[in-house]
Amino acid sequence: MATSARLRRTTPALPSVPANTDEAVRRALLRFYDTEARDLPWRRTRDAYAIWVSEVMLQQTQVAVVLGYWARFLEAFPTLPQLAAAPLDAVLAAWRGLGYYARARNLHRAAQAVVDRHGGALPASVDALAALPGFGRYTVGAVASIAFGLRAPLLDGNVARVLSRLFAVHGAPGEPQRERTLWDLASRLVPEERPGDFNQALMELGATVCRVASPTCLLCPVRQHCQALARGEVESLPPPKPPPARRYLRLAVAVVRRRGRLLLARRPNAGLFGGLWELPAVQLAAEAQKKGAQAALRALLGPGTRVGASLGTVHRTLTHRDLALCLFQADAPARPRKGEYVELRWVRPAQAARLGVSAAMQAALAQAEAAVPAPRPRAAHRAGGPRRQRPRLTQARPGR
């Protein structure tokens, strides 16, 4: 009896629907997809690798943004083996601006695993896909169904919203019981025939008709089956997820030059901007003033570091953060302290663009270059006349 009670609590019953509703929903959604689906480039290919790249990019990123990135990424890495063989820095550089850089690192790791385990071709198996690095349940379902035609469910924000309204599934986003119910519904509905098109139809409906705000229910192909519409609950399902509190993040950034090169540092893989290169930086307290920022940079780079004038501040808005990068001209020893960074490297400014650098740090690099005046050309002098003295530069002289 105790075991049965536990099962009842942890395995919620699926919403009851009239007979043949599931089949009617499948037919209606596939008709909708055939006539109303947007013409997107990854829907015109059967290349499993290209489809996989699109699905990874589309997580946390809008379609309009992904369009250009997807084409450029595939131009840089046309095949999965070429992606696997590429340096991680090159992959991160191609990802710059998309954010959530862990996706790029996982894409690279998974490509290498596919080369090692499957000869360079994505496996047409749900279990084999699920064993790859970075392949969560959504990615497995998307690649398995869309690329290989396997009967596999998927659940993203759009699909969750459609199913929540269609079957009047209550509960807050992220609540375990709600998530289990939605996954069970997605599994029940996905058909044997055209599972990829059906999954894309669910996502398309959520993106274009069953939207978060102002859903166009009159245009919905499954409105006659929608329990939320019948009950007047469309606007309340699913309940809004409380937005996370925005965090103000202020960093002091050292611009260190030596013989025409800049000092860059690579962050550990975990955390914000994980695995990316940047100008050495340290987080500041909200109340820190200029002297405090300079002291923090001296402590970061070690004894012998001199921190000079401010080179301005770069502001960027991230998903949950407001970022301020406060740049300072600095002079550090030839072998600065590495601290928590994985690696330090002296690079020419043009080389920095080819490394994995975030869009925010790329803006900081541009600001740093713009803030330093170019040397004046040496003036010509008459033969036999006195040579004019070179003007002294105002920026800090790099150590030898």
matplotlib code that plots the C-alpha trace (Angstrom):
import matplotlib.pyplot as plt

x = [0.0, 2.8, 4.5, 1.3, 0.7, 4.2, 3.7, 0.4, 2.2, 5.3, 3.6, 0.8, -2.0, -2.1, -5.1, -8.1, -9.2, -12.0, -11.3, -9.4, -8.3, -4.6, -5.0, -7.0, -4.3, -1.6, -3.4, -4.2, -0.7, 0.9, -1.5, -0.6, 3.1, 2.7, 1.0, 2.1, 5.7, 8.3, 10.9, 14.0, 17.3, 17.9, 14.5, 15.7, 18.6, 18.7, 22.3, 22.1, 25.2, 23.7, 20.4, 22.2, 24.1, 20.8, 19.1, 22.0, 22.0, 18.2, 18.4, 18.2, 18.5, 15.9, 15.5, 16.3, 19.7, 20.5, 20.0, 23.3, 25.3, 24.2, 25.3, 28.7, 29.4, 28.8, 31.0, 33.8, 33.2, 31.4, 31.5, 31.4, 35.0, 36.2, 34.5, 36.1, 39.5, 39.3, 40.9, 38.4, 39.5, 38.3, 35.0, 34.5, 35.4, 32.8, 30.3, 31.0, 27.8, 25.5, 26.2, 25.8, 29.3, 28.9, 26.9, 29.9, 32.2, 29.7, 29.2, 33.0, 33.3, 30.4, 31.9, 35.1, 33.2, 31.3, 34.6, 36.0, 33.0, 31.0, 33.5, 32.5, 28.8, 26.0, 24.5, 20.9, 20.0, 18.3, 20.5, 23.8, 22.8, 22.0, 25.5, 27.2, 28.5, 26.0, 23.1, 20.3, 16.8, 15.6, 18.6, 18.3, 14.6, 15.2, 18.1, 16.6, 13.2, 14.2, 17.4, 16.7, 12.9, 12.9, 9.9, 11.3, 9.6, 11.0, 10.0, 11.2, 9.5, 7.2, 6.1, 5.6, 3.3, 1.3, 0.8, 0.0, -2.8, -4.0, -4.4, -4.8, -1.7, -1.3, 1.9, 4.7, 7.5, 10.2, 8.0, 8.9, 5.4, 4.4, 7.6, 6.9, 3.4, 4.4, 7.2, 4.6, 2.2, 4.9, 5.9, 2.2, 1.5, 4.6, 3.6, 5.5, 5.1, 6.8, 7.9, 10.3, 7.7, 5.2, 7.8, 8.6, 4.9, 4.5, 7.5, 6.2, 2.7, 4.2, 6.5, 3.9, 0.4, 0.3, 2.6, 3.3, 1.4, -1.5, -2.0, -4.0, -6.4, -8.7, -5.9, -4.9, -5.4, -6.2, -8.4, -11.4, -9.4, -7.8, -9.0, -7.5, -9.5, -12.7, -12.1, -11.0, -7.5, -5.3, -3.9, -3.1, -1.5, 1.3, 1.8, 4.6, 8.0, 9.3, 12.2, 15.5, 16.9, 19.3, 22.8, 25.2, 28.7, 31.6, 35.1, 38.4, 40.2, 44.0, 45.2, 48.8, 51.0, 54.5, 56.3, 53.1, 51.3, 48.4, 48.2, 45.2, 44.1, 41.9, 39.2, 38.4, 35.6, 33.1, 31.2, 30.4, 32.4, 33.9, 36.8, 37.0, 40.0, 39.9, 42.0, 42.9, 40.1, 38.9, 35.5, 34.9, 32.7, 29.9, 31.4, 35.0, 36.5, 39.4, 42.2, 40.4, 40.2, 43.9, 44.9, 42.8, 44.5, 48.0, 47.0, 45.7, 48.9, 51.4, 54.4, 55.9, 52.5, 51.9, 48.3, 47.8, 45.1, 41.6, 40.8, 37.1, 34.2, 32.4, 28.8, 26.9, 23.5, 23.6, 20.6, 20.6, 23.4, 24.3, 28.1, 30.5, 34.2, 36.4, 39.6, 42.9, 46.3, 48.8, 52.4, 53.0, 56.1, 57.1, 55.6, 52.5, 50.7, 48.3, 46.0, 42.8, 43.3, 44.1, 46.6, 48.2, 49.3, 50.8, 49.0, 48.9, 45.5, 44.6, 45.2, 42.8, 39.8, 40.7, 40.6, 37.5, 36.6, 33.2, 31.4, 31.7, 35.4, 35.7, 34.2, 36.7, 39.5, 38.2, 37.9, 41.4, 42.8, 40.9, 42.0, 45.7, 47.0, 48.9, 52.6, 53.2, 55.2, 58.8, 59.3, 61.7, 64.8, 67.1, 70.6, 73.0, 70.3, 69.5, 67.4, 64.1, 63.4, 60.8, 57.7, 57.4, 54.5, 52.1, 51.1, 52.9, 56.1, 56.0, 58.6, 61.5]
y = [0.0, 2.4, 1.7, 2.3, 5.6, 6.8, 5.9, 7.9, 10.9, 10.9, 9.7, 12.1, 10.8, 12.3, 14.6, 12.7, 13.7, 12.4, 9.4, 10.1, 13.6, 12.7, 11.6, 14.7, 16.9, 15.1, 15.6, 19.2, 20.1, 18.4, 20.2, 23.5, 22.7, 21.8, 25.1, 27.7, 26.7, 29.4, 28.7, 28.3, 27.1, 24.2, 22.9, 22.5, 20.1, 16.5, 16.9, 15.7, 17.8, 21.0, 20.2, 19.6, 22.9, 24.7, 23.1, 24.0, 27.6, 27.9, 27.1, 30.5, 32.4, 33.8, 32.6, 36.0, 36.0, 32.4, 32.7, 34.5, 32.7, 29.3, 30.0, 31.5, 28.6, 26.0, 28.0, 27.9, 24.2, 22.6, 19.1, 17.4, 16.1, 19.6, 21.0, 18.2, 19.0, 22.8, 24.5, 25.4, 29.0, 29.1, 27.6, 30.1, 32.9, 31.8, 31.7, 35.3, 37.3, 34.3, 34.0, 30.9, 29.8, 26.5, 25.5, 26.0, 24.1, 21.2, 21.2, 20.9, 18.1, 16.2, 16.5, 15.0, 12.2, 11.4, 11.1, 8.8, 6.6, 6.8, 7.5, 11.1, 10.7, 11.3, 8.0, 7.3, 6.0, 7.7, 5.9, 6.7, 10.4, 10.6, 9.3, 12.2, 15.3, 18.1, 16.1, 16.8, 15.4, 18.2, 17.9, 14.1, 14.4, 17.2, 15.5, 12.0, 13.0, 15.8, 14.4, 10.6, 10.3, 8.5, 8.6, 10.8, 13.6, 17.0, 19.8, 23.4, 26.6, 26.8, 23.2, 23.4, 26.4, 24.7, 21.5, 23.4, 25.2, 22.3, 19.9, 22.5, 21.4, 23.6, 24.2, 26.6, 26.3, 24.1, 22.3, 18.6, 17.2, 19.6, 18.8, 15.0, 15.5, 17.6, 15.1, 12.3, 14.2, 14.9, 11.2, 10.2, 12.6, 12.2, 9.9, 7.1, 8.8, 12.2, 12.6, 15.4, 17.4, 17.0, 18.2, 21.2, 21.8, 22.1, 24.5, 26.5, 26.8, 28.1, 30.5, 32.1, 31.5, 30.2, 33.0, 34.0, 37.3, 38.0, 34.4, 34.3, 31.6, 32.2, 31.0, 28.0, 24.7, 22.8, 25.4, 23.0, 20.7, 23.3, 22.9, 26.2, 28.0, 26.2, 27.1, 30.7, 30.0, 30.8, 34.0, 32.3, 29.1, 28.6, 31.0, 33.5, 32.5, 35.2, 37.0, 36.5, 39.6, 41.5, 41.7, 44.6, 43.3, 45.7, 44.6, 46.4, 45.5, 45.8, 46.9, 45.7, 46.2, 44.9, 45.4, 45.8, 42.9, 42.8, 40.6, 38.2, 35.6, 32.6, 31.9, 28.5, 26.6, 27.0, 30.2, 33.4, 33.6, 30.2, 29.2, 32.6, 34.9, 38.4, 41.3, 40.5, 41.5, 41.4, 41.9, 45.1, 45.9, 48.3, 51.0, 50.7, 53.9, 54.4, 53.8, 50.6, 49.4, 50.1, 48.3, 45.3, 45.1, 45.3, 42.4, 40.4, 40.7, 40.6, 42.6, 45.1, 46.0, 49.6, 50.8, 54.1, 56.2, 55.2, 54.3, 54.6, 52.1, 49.7, 48.9, 45.8, 44.3, 40.5, 38.2, 38.6, 41.1, 44.7, 44.6, 47.5, 47.0, 49.7, 49.9, 51.0, 51.3, 49.1, 47.9, 44.4, 42.2, 40.0, 37.0, 38.3, 36.3, 33.8, 33.5, 31.7, 32.0, 28.9, 30.6, 33.9, 34.9, 38.0, 38.6, 41.3, 43.1, 41.6, 38.1, 38.7, 38.7, 35.1, 33.8, 33.0, 36.5, 37.5, 40.3, 42.5, 42.0, 42.6, 46.0, 46.5, 45.7, 48.2, 50.8, 50.2, 50.6, 53.8, 55.3, 55.0, 57.7, 56.5, 57.5, 60.7, 60.2, 61.3, 64.7, 65.0, 67.2, 69.1, 67.6, 69.1, 70.6, 69.5, 66.4, 67.1, 65.3, 62.5, 63.4, 61.6, 59.2, 59.7, 56.0, 53.7, 52.2, 48.4, 46.7, 45.0]
z = [0.0, 0.9, -2.5, -4.4, -2.5, -3.4, -7.1, -7.1, -5.7, -8.0, -11.2, -12.0, -14.2, -17.7, -18.4, -19.7, -23.2, -25.5, -27.6, -30.9, -29.6, -29.9, -33.5, -34.4, -32.8, -34.8, -38.1, -37.4, -36.4, -39.4, -41.8, -40.1, -40.5, -44.2, -45.0, -42.4, -41.3, -41.8, -44.5, -42.4, -43.9, -41.5, -42.5, -46.1, -45.3, -44.3, -43.0, -39.4, -38.4, -39.8, -38.0, -34.8, -35.0, -35.5, -32.6, -30.2, -31.4, -31.1, -27.4, -25.6, -28.9, -31.3, -34.8, -36.4, -34.6, -35.4, -39.1, -39.8, -37.2, -38.4, -42.0, -40.9, -38.5, -41.2, -43.6, -41.0, -40.1, -43.0, -41.6, -38.2, -38.5, -39.3, -36.2, -34.1, -35.5, -35.1, -32.1, -29.4, -29.7, -33.3, -32.3, -29.5, -31.9, -34.4, -31.5, -30.4, -29.8, -29.4, -25.6, -23.4, -24.6, -22.8, -25.8, -28.1, -25.8, -25.6, -29.4, -29.8, -27.2, -28.7, -32.2, -30.9, -29.2, -32.4, -34.3, -31.6, -31.1, -34.4, -37.2, -37.6, -38.2, -35.7, -34.6, -35.6, -32.1, -29.2, -26.7, -28.5, -28.9, -25.2, -24.3, -26.1, -24.2, -24.0, -25.4, -23.0, -23.4, -25.7, -28.0, -28.2, -29.2, -31.7, -33.5, -33.3, -34.7, -37.2, -38.6, -38.4, -38.3, -34.9, -32.7, -29.9, -28.0, -27.2, -24.8, -25.0, -23.8, -26.9, -26.7, -22.9, -23.4, -26.2, -24.2, -20.9, -22.7, -24.9, -21.9, -19.1, -17.2, -14.1, -12.1, -12.3, -14.9, -13.6, -11.1, -11.3, -11.4, -14.2, -16.2, -15.9, -17.1, -20.1, -21.1, -20.8, -23.0, -25.6, -25.6, -26.1, -28.9, -31.1, -34.0, -35.7, -39.1, -39.5, -35.9, -36.8, -38.6, -35.7, -33.2, -35.3, -35.7, -31.9, -31.7, -34.7, -33.1, -29.9, -31.6, -34.0, -32.7, -29.1, -27.9, -24.3, -24.8, -27.2, -28.5, -31.7, -30.7, -33.7, -36.0, -33.9, -35.8, -32.5, -30.8, -30.8, -28.6, -26.3, -22.7, -21.6, -24.3, -23.2, -19.6, -20.2, -18.9, -21.9, -20.4, -17.1, -18.5, -18.0, -15.0, -15.6, -14.3, -11.9, -13.6, -11.9, -10.1, -12.3, -11.1, -11.6, -12.3, -12.4, -13.4, -13.4, -16.6, -17.2, -20.7, -20.6, -23.7, -24.4, -27.7, -29.7, -28.0, -25.5, -22.5, -22.6, -20.1, -20.6, -18.0, -16.5, -18.3, -15.6, -14.8, -16.8, -20.0, -19.2, -21.4, -23.2, -23.5, -22.0, -20.9, -17.3, -15.1, -11.5, -10.0, -8.0, -5.1, -6.0, -3.9, -5.2, -6.4, -8.9, -6.4, -5.2, -8.8, -9.4, -6.2, -7.2, -10.6, -8.9, -6.7, -9.7, -11.8, -9.0, -7.7, -10.0, -11.7, -12.3, -13.0, -14.7, -16.3, -16.9, -20.6, -20.2, -19.4, -21.6, -20.7, -21.8, -21.0, -20.6, -20.0, -16.2, -15.7, -16.3, -17.0, -16.7, -17.8, -16.3, -18.4, -17.0, -18.7, -16.9, -17.0, -15.7, -15.3, -18.2, -16.3, -14.6, -11.9, -13.5, -10.5, -11.3, -15.1, -17.1, -19.4, -20.1, -23.6, -25.3, -28.6, -31.3, -31.4, -34.7, -33.3, -30.5, -32.9, -33.8, -30.3, -28.3, -26.9, -25.8, -27.6, -24.4, -24.3, -28.0, -27.3, -24.5, -26.9, -29.4, -26.6, -25.5, -29.0, -29.6, -26.3, -27.1, -29.6, -32.6, -32.7, -34.7, -37.9, -37.7, -39.3, -42.2, -41.6, -43.9, -44.6, -42.2, -40.0, -36.5, -36.0, -34.4, -31.1, -31.1, -29.0, -25.8, -25.6, -22.7, -22.3, -19.8, -21.1, -21.1, -18.9, -20.6]

ax = plt.figure().add_subplot(projection="3d")
ax.plot(x, y, z, "-o")
ax.set_aspect("equal")
plt.show()
